[in-house]
Amino acid sequence: MYANHDVVLTKIRWMIILFVVILILSGLTAFPLQTGINSLAEIKSIFPAFLQNWIETIQIGINDTWPKYPFIAYGTDWLAFAHIMIGMAFIGVYKEPVRNKWIIQWAILCCIAVIPLALICGPLRQIPWFHIIIDCSFGIVGIVPLLLVKKWISQLENIQ
């Protein structure tokens, strides 16, 4: 019985580590946004035409806005910071999964909430549909490891 507990706990911890690393890495991409879009624009010819146009639109918007209004970039700094802070919330799940299962339930709700946010705000901000679908996929993909962790926490509860 004890070995089974350790196996389930190890699975939970590895999935939490993977989830947090991906969450933080995705957030950190918001810091070098101007450098990133300019680098992407240099190789945009490898993408289909509709993506090339979108990359160019983003590049123009960022390069025209940020030099004149650098405080706009502060919004993406906070986006990156939020990803890091959200990742830190999972320390509790890593340490004591059963006691902190509410964090997983909260994170599942966050993944679900990504979808209406993208579907409502995307069109309001004139984001193309293919990009809105990509944004929705973060919630859909993110919920998979969280549902696994939720299942494993239930197993851990039954073992204890």
Secondary structure, DSSP 8 states (H G I E B T S, - for coil): -HHHHHHHHHHHHHHHHHHHHHHHHHHHTTTTHHHHHHHHHHTGGGS-HHHHHHHHHHHHHHHHHTTT-GGGHHHHHHHHHHHHHHHHHTHHHHH-TTTTHHHHHHHHHHHHHHHHHHHHHHHHTT--HHHHHHHHHHHHHHHHHHHHHHHHHHHHHHH-
